Amino acid sequence: MRLAARLALIRLLGGRVLPRPVRRVMHNLVRHGFDAYAVGGAVRDLLLGRPPEDWDVATSARPVYVMSIFPRTVPTGLRHGTVRVIERSGAEVDVTTFRIEGPYSDRRRPDHVEFTDSLETDLARRDFTVNALALDLRGNLVDPFGGVRDLARGVIRCVGLPAKRFTEDALRMMRAVRLSAELGFRLDPETARAIRRYADLLARISVERVRDELERCLVSPLPDRALEDLRSLGLLSHVIPELEEGVGLEQNEHHAHTVWEHTLLTVASTPPAPHLRLAAMLHDVAKPRTLTVEDGRRHFFGHERVGAEMAGEILSRLRYDKATVSRVVHLVRHHMALRGQPDMKDAAVRRLINRVGAENIPDLIKLRRADRRASGSAGGPADLATAALLVRIERLLKEEKAFSLSDLAVTGRDVMRVARIGPGPQVGLILRRLLEEVLEDPSLNERSRLEERIREMVRPSLTRMPGRKPDTR
């Protein structure tokens, strides 16, 4: 359905296009004599035919009146006029008083706000025209800054002067890029010029806020365009400058693209899970630092190992949690592991699975396939061998279940019982030897057969121990 048709439908249906809890909150405010509008991104998404996520209500009622009207409220931001209303269904709706904002000394929030009775004045403080929209219970759309026109044109444009919007909160520059990638829109030229001019202000924004916007860029429908916009607008150098080292860097006969171009294509070819797209973004980050040239051929020996170290440093700098850092680093470290090799036996494939972890195989397969699709030279013998390997890995994972110590049919307690030894390094040594044998021949992974192998491993030492007869069971 086109935008014009959605507008007509909204006018026809009125408040019925709003979720029932939002509608009830707005109706209650209006019934008490106040203005009430659904505002912001939810209205934008409604017009675009996208499922809105969070609904916000703007009202002429001061916070004290909002709290008196509704029996269950949480004063989440009284200083800035926001009260969270817990509607009778349990749904939560943020209600904010129309306001005028003071200066942003911390580049994040206004130092103070003044309440106003003017909806247009309130909309004037918002970041982008497509977010400066309001909808009342009758289906009337308030659009003082041309947001609907920009939705129709597919443009992200600042409300008022871009310089003012970005100096108030520099994170809005990344938000502009993110919205562009999420909606498939382009940046208004004046807005883009202002981002280039004020890009350095991003260094003053907290790392956590920058990280969250970066991640939303990565999981958007157009992550490659978002990353290129971040680079071309001067923002990437304040987030992950290491990635810019790959811009213009030629690779070798296995790649038709530069390191940077290949990175963009790999990210775009990876499923939109945060850890996968982070790994795709960083999988070749070390290539510029590992480049060597021998006999005219370009090599990047060890780039996966160096890249894993760099990925760990980058993600820690962005204050990712340890679990995410560990997961992404592991993927970067082993992203070259799933390469097909001639005459590779099943035992070697099992050892490969053991080395990288069976739980990581699905992600490594996705990353490897994206990596090869993004090479620009896919389809050669090496790719056919890799494709065959991935099929074999998937088959072995489906048919067999012994790839790690925890998969063995015996435990450390069994080793101590059968070998009649106490806890110590010998237990781990025996288990690892058993796993090696099982990886070679999975049929050995039966309790009785493994216990017999344990006896065989320790029988010579038991024979030599004074006063102890060998176990002849």
C-alpha positions as CSV (number, residue, x, y, z in Angstrom):
1,M,0.0,0.0,0.0
2,R,1.4,3.4,-1.0
3,L,1.9,6.3,1.5
4,A,-1.1,8.2,0.2
5,A,-3.4,5.2,0.7
6,R,-2.1,4.7,4.2
7,L,-2.8,8.4,5.0
8,A,-6.3,8.0,3.7
9,L,-6.9,4.8,5.7
10,I,-5.6,6.5,8.9
11,R,-8.0,9.4,8.3
12,L,-10.8,6.9,7.8
13,L,-10.1,4.7,10.8
14,G,-9.0,7.5,13.2
15,G,-7.8,6.3,16.6
16,R,-8.5,2.7,15.7
17,V,-5.1,2.5,13.9
18,L,-3.5,2.9,17.3
19,P,-2.9,0.1,19.8
20,R,-5.7,-0.1,22.4
21,P,-3.5,0.8,25.4
22,V,-2.2,3.9,23.6
23,R,-5.7,4.9,22.5
24,R,-7.0,4.5,26.1
25,V,-4.2,6.7,27.5
26,M,-4.8,9.4,24.9
27,H,-8.6,9.3,25.4
28,N,-8.2,9.6,29.2
29,L,-6.0,12.7,28.7
30,V,-8.4,14.3,26.3
31,R,-11.3,13.5,28.6
32,H,-9.6,15.6,31.3
33,G,-9.2,18.5,28.9
34,F,-5.7,18.1,27.7
35,D,-4.2,17.6,24.2
36,A,-2.7,14.2,23.4
37,Y,-0.9,12.9,20.4
38,A,1.0,9.7,19.4
39,V,4.4,11.0,18.3
40,G,7.7,10.0,16.8
41,G,9.0,6.9,15.3
42,A,5.9,4.8,15.8
43,V,3.9,7.3,13.7
44,R,6.6,7.2,11.0
45,D,6.5,3.4,10.9
46,L,2.7,3.3,10.8
47,L,2.8,5.5,7.7
48,L,5.5,3.3,6.1
49,G,3.5,0.1,6.8
50,R,6.2,-1.1,9.2
51,P,5.2,-2.7,12.6
52,P,5.8,0.1,15.2
53,E,7.8,-0.9,18.2
54,D,7.5,1.6,21.1
55,W,4.6,4.1,21.2
56,D,5.1,7.5,22.8
57,V,2.4,10.0,23.7
58,A,3.0,13.8,23.9
59,T,0.5,15.9,25.9
60,S,-0.2,19.4,27.1
61,A,-0.7,18.0,30.6
62,R,2.1,18.7,33.1
63,P,3.6,15.6,34.8
64,V,1.8,16.2,38.0
65,Y,-1.6,16.0,36.2
66,V,-0.6,12.9,34.3
67,M,0.2,11.2,37.6
68,S,-3.1,12.3,39.1
69,I,-5.1,11.1,36.1
70,F,-3.7,7.5,36.0
71,P,-3.7,5.3,39.0
72,R,-0.4,3.5,38.1
73,T,2.5,5.6,36.9
74,V,6.3,5.6,37.2
75,P,8.1,9.0,37.2
76,T,10.9,7.8,34.8
77,G,12.0,11.4,33.9
78,L,10.1,14.0,35.7
79,R,12.8,16.5,35.1
80,H,12.3,16.2,31.4
81,G,8.5,15.8,31.6
82,T,8.2,12.0,31.1
83,V,5.9,9.8,33.1
84,R,5.4,6.1,32.3
85,V,1.8,5.1,32.5
86,I,1.0,1.5,33.3
87,E,-2.2,0.9,31.5
88,R,-4.9,-1.4,33.0
89,S,-3.8,-4.2,30.5
90,G,-0.3,-4.0,31.9
91,A,1.0,-2.2,28.8
92,E,3.5,0.6,29.5
93,V,3.1,3.9,27.6
94,D,5.6,6.8,28.0
95,V,3.7,10.2,28.3
96,T,5.8,13.4,27.9
97,T,4.7,16.9,28.3
98,F,5.2,19.3,25.4
99,R,8.5,21.0,26.1
100,I,11.2,23.4,25.0
101,E,14.7,22.3,25.6
102,G,17.7,24.3,26.9
103,P,21.4,23.8,25.9
104,Y,23.0,20.3,25.8
105,S,26.1,20.8,27.9
106,D,26.8,17.0,28.1
107,R,26.0,16.5,24.4
108,R,23.2,14.0,25.4
109,R,20.4,15.6,27.3
110,P,19.2,19.2,27.7
111,D,20.4,21.0,30.9
112,H,16.8,22.0,31.5
113,V,13.4,22.0,29.8
114,E,10.5,24.4,29.9
115,F,7.0,23.1,29.5
116,T,4.8,24.5,26.7
117,D,1.2,24.2,25.4
118,S,2.4,24.1,21.8
119,L,2.7,20.8,20.0
120,E,4.6,22.4,17.1
121,T,7.1,23.9,19.5
122,D,7.6,20.4,20.9
123,L,8.0,18.8,17.5
124,A,10.6,21.5,16.6
125,R,13.1,20.1,19.1
126,R,13.1,16.6,17.5
127,D,16.0,15.2,15.4
128,F,14.6,14.4,11.9
129,T,11.5,15.4,10.0
130,V,10.3,11.8,9.7
131,N,10.3,11.6,13.5
132,A,8.6,15.0,14.0
133,L,5.1,13.7,13.2
134,A,2.0,13.5,15.5
135,L,-1.3,11.8,15.3
136,D,-4.5,12.5,17.2
137,L,-7.4,10.3,18.1
138,R,-9.4,11.4,15.0
139,G,-6.7,10.4,12.6
140,N,-5.4,13.9,12.0
141,L,-1.7,14.1,11.2
142,V,0.3,17.0,12.4
143,D,3.4,17.6,10.2
144,P,4.8,21.1,10.5
145,F,8.3,20.2,9.0
146,G,7.6,18.2,5.9
147,G,8.1,14.8,7.4
148,V,5.5,13.1,5.1
149,R,7.1,14.6,2.1
150,D,10.5,13.3,3.2
151,L,8.9,9.8,3.8
152,A,7.6,9.9,0.2
153,R,11.0,11.0,-1.1
154,G,12.9,8.6,1.0
155,V,15.0,11.2,2.7
156,I,16.5,11.6,6.2
157,R,16.6,15.4,6.9
158,C,17.2,17.3,10.2
159,V,14.4,19.4,11.7
160,G,15.7,23.0,11.4
161,L,19.4,23.6,11.2
162,P,21.5,20.4,11.1
163,A,24.3,22.1,12.9
164,K,22.1,22.8,15.9
165,R,20.7,19.2,16.0
166,F,24.2,17.7,15.9
167,T,25.8,20.0,18.4
168,E,23.0,19.3,20.8
169,D,23.6,15.5,20.6
170,A,26.3,14.3,18.3
171,L,25.0,10.7,18.4
172,R,22.2,12.0,16.1
173,M,24.8,11.8,13.3
174,M,25.1,8.0,13.7
175,R,21.3,7.8,14.2
176,A,20.9,9.5,10.8
177,V,23.1,6.8,9.2
178,R,21.2,4.0,11.0
179,L,17.8,5.3,10.0
180,S,18.9,5.6,6.4
181,A,20.0,1.9,6.5
182,E,16.9,0.7,8.3
183,L,14.5,2.5,6.0
184,G,16.4,2.3,2.8
185,F,16.4,6.2,2.6
186,R,19.2,8.6,1.6
187,L,20.6,11.4,3.6
188,D,19.6,14.9,2.7
189,P,22.7,16.7,1.3
190,E,22.6,19.5,3.9
191,T,22.4,16.9,6.6
192,A,25.3,14.9,5.2
193,R,27.5,18.0,4.9
194,A,26.8,18.9,8.5
195,I,27.8,15.4,9.6
196,R,31.1,15.7,7.8
197,R,31.6,19.1,9.5
198,Y,30.8,17.9,13.0
199,A,32.0,14.3,12.9
200,D,34.7,15.0,15.5
201,L,32.0,15.7,18.1
202,L,31.3,11.9,18.2
203,A,34.5,11.5,20.2
204,R,32.6,13.2,23.1
205,I,29.8,10.7,23.2
206,S,29.9,7.7,25.6
207,V,31.2,4.5,24.1
208,E,28.1,2.6,25.1
209,R,25.8,4.8,23.1
210,V,28.0,4.8,20.1
211,R,28.3,1.0,20.3
212,D,24.5,0.5,20.4
213,E,24.0,2.7,17.3
214,L,26.8,0.8,15.5
215,E,25.2,-2.5,16.3
216,R,21.8,-1.3,15.1
217,C,23.5,-0.2,11.8
218,L,25.0,-3.7,11.5
219,V,21.8,-5.6,11.9
220,S,19.9,-3.2,9.6
221,P,18.8,-4.4,6.1
222,L,21.6,-2.4,4.6
223,P,24.7,-2.8,6.9
224,D,27.2,-2.4,4.0
225,R,25.7,1.0,3.1
226,A,25.7,2.0,6.7
227,L,29.4,1.2,7.2
228,E,30.3,3.0,4.0
229,D,28.3,6.1,5.1
230,L,30.0,6.0,8.5
231,R,33.4,5.9,6.7
232,S,32.7,8.5,4.0
233,L,31.1,10.9,6.5
234,G,34.1,10.8,8.9
235,L,32.4,8.9,11.7
236,L,34.1,5.5,11.4
237,S,37.5,6.9,12.4
238,H,36.0,7.7,15.8
239,V,34.5,4.2,16.3
240,I,36.8,1.6,14.6
241,P,39.6,3.4,12.8
242,E,41.4,0.1,12.2
243,L,38.8,-0.8,9.5
244,E,39.9,2.2,7.4
245,E,43.3,0.7,6.9
246,G,41.7,-1.7,4.4
247,V,40.3,1.0,2.2
248,G,41.8,0.7,-1.2
249,L,44.1,-2.2,-0.2
250,E,44.3,-4.7,-3.0
251,Q,44.3,-8.4,-2.2
252,N,45.3,-11.3,-4.4
253,E,44.1,-13.6,-7.1
254,H,41.5,-15.1,-4.7
255,H,39.7,-11.8,-4.4
256,A,38.3,-9.3,-6.9
257,H,37.8,-6.6,-4.3
258,T,39.8,-4.5,-1.9
259,V,39.8,-5.5,1.8
260,W,37.3,-2.8,2.6
261,E,34.9,-3.7,-0.3
262,H,35.2,-7.3,0.6
263,T,34.4,-6.5,4.3
264,L,31.2,-4.7,3.2
265,L,30.1,-7.5,1.0
266,T,30.8,-10.1,3.7
267,V,28.7,-8.2,6.3
268,A,25.8,-7.8,3.8
269,S,26.0,-11.6,3.1
270,T,25.9,-12.6,6.7
271,P,22.6,-13.3,8.6
272,P,21.6,-10.2,10.7
273,A,22.7,-11.6,14.1
274,P,24.9,-9.1,16.0
275,H,27.7,-11.5,16.8
276,L,27.8,-12.8,13.2
277,R,27.9,-9.4,11.7
278,L,30.5,-8.2,14.1
279,A,32.6,-11.2,13.2
280,A,32.0,-10.5,9.5
281,M,33.0,-6.8,9.9
282,L,36.2,-7.8,11.8
283,H,37.2,-11.0,10.1
284,D,39.8,-9.4,7.8
285,V,40.7,-6.4,10.0
286,A,44.3,-7.6,10.3
287,K,45.0,-8.0,6.6
288,P,46.6,-4.5,6.2
289,R,49.0,-5.3,9.1
290,T,49.9,-8.8,7.8
291,L,50.5,-8.0,4.1
292,T,53.6,-9.4,2.6
293,V,54.7,-9.6,-1.1
294,E,56.7,-12.5,-2.4
295,D,57.5,-12.9,-6.1
296,G,54.8,-10.4,-6.9
297,R,52.1,-12.3,-4.9
298,R,50.4,-10.7,-2.0
299,H,49.9,-12.8,1.1
300,F,48.2,-12.2,4.5
301,F,49.8,-15.0,6.5
302,G,48.3,-15.3,10.1
303,H,45.8,-12.5,9.5
304,E,43.1,-14.6,11.3
305,R,45.3,-14.9,14.4
306,V,46.3,-11.2,14.5
307,G,42.7,-10.3,13.6
308,A,41.4,-12.2,16.6
309,E,43.7,-10.2,18.9
310,M,42.6,-6.9,17.2
311,A,38.9,-7.9,17.4
312,G,39.3,-8.6,21.1
313,E,40.9,-5.1,21.6
314,I,38.3,-3.4,19.5
315,L,35.2,-5.0,21.1
316,S,36.6,-4.5,24.6
317,R,37.2,-0.8,23.8
318,L,33.5,-0.6,22.7
319,R,32.7,-2.2,26.1
320,Y,31.0,-5.3,24.8
321,D,30.3,-8.0,27.4
322,K,32.9,-10.8,27.8
323,A,30.6,-13.4,26.3
324,T,30.2,-11.5,23.0
325,V,33.9,-10.6,22.8
326,S,34.8,-14.3,23.3
327,R,32.3,-15.5,20.7
328,V,33.3,-13.0,18.0
329,V,37.0,-13.4,18.7
330,H,36.6,-17.2,18.3
331,L,34.8,-16.8,15.0
332,V,37.5,-14.4,13.6
333,R,40.3,-16.7,14.8
334,H,38.8,-19.7,13.0
335,H,37.1,-18.1,10.0
336,M,39.7,-19.7,7.7
337,A,39.4,-23.1,9.3
338,L,36.6,-24.5,7.1
339,R,38.7,-24.6,3.9
340,G,38.4,-27.7,1.8
341,Q,41.6,-29.7,1.3
342,P,42.2,-32.6,-1.2
343,D,42.0,-36.1,0.2
344,M,40.8,-34.8,3.7
345,K,39.7,-37.9,5.7
346,D,36.6,-38.0,7.9
347,A,39.0,-38.3,11.0
348,A,40.6,-35.0,10.0
349,V,37.2,-33.4,9.7
350,R,36.3,-34.6,13.1
351,R,39.5,-33.2,14.5
352,L,38.6,-29.9,12.8
353,I,35.2,-29.9,14.5
354,N,36.9,-30.7,17.8
355,R,39.4,-27.8,17.4
356,V,36.8,-25.1,16.6
357,G,34.0,-26.5,18.8
358,A,30.9,-28.3,17.4
359,E,28.7,-25.5,18.9
360,N,30.5,-22.9,16.7
361,I,30.2,-24.8,13.5
362,P,26.9,-23.4,12.3
363,D,28.1,-19.8,12.8
364,L,31.5,-20.6,11.1
365,I,29.7,-22.2,8.1
366,K,27.5,-19.0,7.7
367,L,30.6,-16.8,8.0
368,R,32.6,-18.9,5.6
369,R,29.9,-19.0,3.0
370,A,29.5,-15.2,3.3
371,D,33.3,-14.7,3.0
372,R,33.5,-16.7,-0.2
373,R,30.4,-15.1,-1.8
374,A,32.0,-11.7,-1.1
375,S,35.3,-12.7,-2.7
376,G,34.1,-11.8,-6.2
377,S,35.9,-14.9,-7.5
378,A,33.7,-17.7,-6.1
379,G,33.1,-20.8,-8.0
380,G,36.7,-22.0,-8.6
381,P,38.2,-25.4,-7.5
382,A,39.0,-24.0,-4.0
383,D,35.4,-23.0,-3.5
384,L,34.1,-26.4,-4.8
385,A,36.4,-28.1,-2.3
386,T,35.1,-25.8,0.5
387,A,31.5,-26.4,-0.4
388,A,32.1,-30.2,-0.3
389,L,33.8,-29.8,3.1
390,L,30.9,-27.9,4.5
391,V,28.5,-30.6,3.4
392,R,30.7,-33.3,5.0
393,I,30.8,-31.3,8.3
394,E,27.0,-31.0,8.3
395,R,26.7,-34.7,7.6
396,L,29.1,-35.7,10.4
397,L,27.4,-33.4,12.9
398,K,24.1,-35.0,12.1
399,E,25.3,-38.6,12.1
400,E,27.9,-38.6,14.9
401,K,28.0,-37.0,18.4
402,A,31.5,-37.5,19.8
403,F,33.7,-34.4,19.0
404,S,34.8,-33.3,22.5
405,L,35.7,-34.7,25.9
406,S,32.2,-34.1,27.2
407,D,30.9,-36.4,24.4
408,L,32.9,-39.4,25.5
409,A,31.0,-42.4,26.9
410,V,33.2,-42.3,30.0
411,T,34.1,-39.5,32.4
412,G,37.0,-38.5,34.6
413,R,35.4,-40.5,37.5
414,D,35.2,-43.6,35.2
415,V,38.9,-43.2,34.4
416,M,39.8,-42.9,38.1
417,R,37.7,-46.0,39.0
418,V,39.0,-48.2,36.2
419,A,42.6,-47.1,36.4
420,R,42.5,-47.0,40.2
421,I,44.2,-43.6,40.3
422,G,43.3,-40.3,42.1
423,P,42.6,-36.9,40.6
424,G,45.5,-35.4,38.7
425,P,46.8,-34.6,35.2
426,Q,47.0,-38.3,34.3
427,V,43.2,-38.4,34.2
428,G,43.0,-35.6,31.6
429,L,45.8,-37.2,29.6
430,I,43.9,-40.5,29.4
431,L,40.7,-38.7,28.4
432,R,42.5,-36.8,25.6
433,R,44.0,-40.0,24.3
434,L,40.6,-41.7,24.3
435,L,39.1,-38.7,22.4
436,E,41.9,-39.0,19.8
437,E,41.0,-42.6,19.2
438,V,37.3,-41.9,19.1
439,L,37.8,-39.1,16.6
440,E,39.7,-41.6,14.4
441,D,37.1,-44.3,14.9
442,P,33.7,-43.1,16.4
443,S,32.6,-46.8,16.9
444,L,35.0,-46.9,19.9
445,N,32.8,-44.6,21.8
446,E,31.1,-47.2,24.0
447,R,31.6,-47.5,27.7
448,S,32.9,-51.1,27.7
449,R,35.4,-50.5,24.9
450,L,36.7,-47.3,26.4
451,E,37.1,-48.9,29.8
452,E,39.1,-51.7,28.2
453,R,41.3,-49.1,26.6
454,I,41.8,-47.4,29.9
455,R,43.0,-50.7,31.4
456,E,45.4,-51.2,28.5
457,M,46.8,-47.7,28.9
458,V,47.6,-48.1,32.6
459,R,48.3,-51.9,32.7
460,P,52.1,-51.5,32.3
461,S,52.3,-49.0,35.2
462,L,50.1,-51.2,37.4
463,T,52.3,-54.2,36.7
464,R,55.4,-52.3,37.9
465,M,53.8,-51.0,41.1
466,P,55.1,-53.1,44.1
467,G,52.5,-55.0,46.0
468,R,49.8,-54.5,43.4
469,K,48.6,-57.2,41.0
470,P,47.7,-56.1,37.5
471,D,44.0,-55.9,36.7
472,T,43.1,-59.0,34.7
473,R,39.4,-58.5,34.5
